[in-house]
């Protein structure tokens, strides 16, 4: 069968890598790169490190407001899909590229497969939340990374075409992890840090960067930490620091954005990770590095197990306290699969439906109430889990599975 895979950001390049490799064993694949992340050098680095095929189409959309960017992508992707006439379209994650690809395909009656389905932060102020909810509801095949993600999709009436396959990022991590220790021998000295003697951070969410007081509180916490802080900085965050005339102390090392191998190496070697990124929370968890998430909620509640990840918002004192918390106990297993998610996805697509049937079950009551909206804690408890906000980080069902 013939599939079009659509990506546009660095996290999507990572997710595409194992899926593309597995997909091409049984299918024909065409890759569209929207150019949502428009750093040509860094895009090339990721494609090279992951041995990704060169995109068949580079749309070079670049940066713009959410509406303008998504609209440009929608028009350009539609043109390619009309030309290619694929049997299905594969989208990844929760970006504007994800939503534009899913919309373009669905309006052409081309089935959509969504890799990383079922995630919910229940924060509608985040554009990623809108993207993931809408994409799930127009997809024919929903590939969930965890059982918790499947349960969240089911609460919205999404039960057809839904599969728990594991997390494709874990596939990538298993491939790269044998190289990390060796790479650290040259990378860490070059940055003048030692193993377990630094913090790695990323900050890019508007809630933390568009508010000068919030950004100052975060940086003040880093300044008060006794360890050096490595800060691969998003171009937009750097712009905001300059715009607000915020001074960074010498202990905060501003770095250019890093390639995947460098970033994973630094995460594995760090004392703590501090981030507002969804993906980095999970990578820290899988690499057994305790994480501090500078948000009030997470789409990856599985990482909160055993205090491996804590939610603190952008409160300076809370950030500092979380950075200094005791090391969590080791976990015997994790809920992100067996490292074979991409193979499961490729095999599943061998039985692609003949028509673009929606995954939404015929349940008007659940659909009208639970479409991407927060569910009452009592309902969550009835399903064997509790809230995953900053005020309630325990997930009973996951703790039971992790702790025997």
Order of alpha helices (4+ residues) and beta strands (2+ residues): beta-alpha-beta-alpha-beta-alpha-beta-alpha-beta-alpha-beta-alpha-beta-alpha-beta-alpha-alpha-beta-alpha-beta-alpha-beta-alpha-beta-beta-alpha-alpha-alpha-alpha-alpha
